[in-house]
């Protein structure tokens, strides 16, 4: 059954997930009848979307419930990058690299792999093999993509921290969204955005929605806070475009993921030493304003990379160090769907380490759910935001009786 056309839509969260939802909605609505606003606490792409690697892989979710998210989003990114004029999108090959202390492996790999072997991978390592030829692996710099979506769709961004929703009762059985309450970032005053639809897409802080919706839904969440580093371009040289997934290196306690970018910098994550942030801390806004790198992990990652690359060992300079969080549900699947008992309320969060990769498919699916009453592009059943809600509370609602595991 097709949902009634909304008048005022508020997307809570200005990362690539929330912005993708808003962008897909903007392509389907009549702007003279429906307004779309993004409510963002700090700035667009200020958290993981401004600090993530932006790697995507079409087939790496095959055989599991996220297969459609991987594949649809991968195809959409290529088309949307052209539509938006993004310069940072490209396909690129991927190598698996085992740590080691043998520089003879470089020549062997170069003979076997040819141009797939990047010139900057010229230090000590172990076995090297191809993980992807570049046909189903790609990258985007997510902040550029977020900025381009906002610009292209002329999306309005309101800066402020969401503190709840306003509702009105419907027949004693259901509540309807009428507004979104927030603290204005500049004035520090409580304000209200008129809304008949609100979509909570706030990364790890999405779990705050439990309180906003009278605890009718339980959103187990953990934030994985991790450090990443970016190396400057080497002189005026172009940086060969091959990504690396590296094995565990006990010397540095790292498992590096290395992504050369089209601007010739090199982004590295998989640094290890992550912190696990509880739901209670996230509800209190932990690391929403400031999320700093661990210096010990910066040093470890730098040393691990320089072991593999004599080029960067001799001449490498760091451009920046940073940290962000990936939002994880206990089963590592996202929350995507309606909030029970609240008309016009939706959840789109907990997209884990694949949040950037999945963003275009989730944006399309949620836009369909809001405007058409169901998602036609993606089966949202595995991502039901109520899957950990043992009892759906309130009048007229029934015990769900689900048995849910908490394994990864």
Steps between C-alpha positions, in 0.01 A plus 500: 500500500649830394572743781345847498731763354686670786514878535812538713781243516785527749804272469695488825868460412712662229741221420499308173213279620264780599596718205445210258149450640428871459644502148293203385188655654572826317491317167151368569310786664334814369698780671196728492314252721774337712799646679808298598738611773810334642554556872872459572665547838837634383553520121427278199740203483665604827522148644576171319388636164775759517764259624415165341689325224212488251576149374224295339479145368210360300540130569641501852157457657390214274313219671387709796215738583704804393570373146239729347636800693849439361398437142230764451702771671813415299312548174330816621826663608644488150195669349456752780867599498454606138169668576656700785835568335706323768870489418596252772305198371696228320531125478826351620661157553563355846792291627527279805838554668648290778744674735859385482865600505600388150560766234550230236124458480474837326674378184303175498170685534594759240585227251172324567263794538641763266329837530267376773802507730529868607843661477480624859464142632876446498601394853485183707200269486382142469258337256308724259189401307217666309170550684330702228582599145316830520180391330299482824711709738500880506544804721353841566608779732177510703513866604513610137198280427303645794580858400405432137162348597415798719599740223325315218168460683527837674435325830443717806730412791402614849779486758386382841483201731176302492343457844172333411180509298156648539198284431123491513284202596300312237205297629689403815695240303761696311685829514577720201818700462434876499846642561865444587649682800861614504752732665619754246878476461553876491238643735487200740123547515243222472328509161248298303496383141151428372490143373256225415789267412829462685777257408767437762826436317759613752764227489592366846284769665188354337446306824387828662173446313400242762423788735341720234246226419398414857719187506262306274809386309833364620810578294803318645799696378872526548734758353837372381735798529803460273796708386592561135783689329554669164839532328585799284565468129860412411635807318302546176482130422174319441433232760428160345138405562506158667338439839649262758340278760783393731515207737546527876845630583593406860799732490267799494161344586356630174297359211535791261258597226678731255309715251682732255266783402463690173653809666816286539479478878489158670233426761568224756272339757503156665741642753380298799456612858137603450284608793152358553245766593186381679144590413468693826802714405365554148164610640690763696662627179843341542748626234229689314696826516858376515656168400878498508759252377708281731861607461628153588299350215610774260860402571428128468317543168768729363772251586302206359445681170861617475609139546312419179598815312857624488370793294296627793758390755753732338283793389150455640322779688168473677230737381264442794404260777140448608248270661134414453246236599322231309156412643443131570185311595564176685440293185700740276192575286346846457173624643273603214125537528201654675468580869196307637216713629635823353363609166768670291798377705784295346840366602801474271814428702771256617652441157831383647820521292302484173290810563655701219494206261130429567382860515345532155295181527380593849418854388286362218333236717408741779369757253273234351384394846410857592330601176353169380444312824751226417847452361497356151876504446615316814339239724513675836383200703850403632553860612179542700582758771268311738693172480645547850181638650372205701173676580344767285357729765182702511131459454392269220849359453598139550795310634726408208642180650818513292811305589793707382865409529779745565772332297695699239 
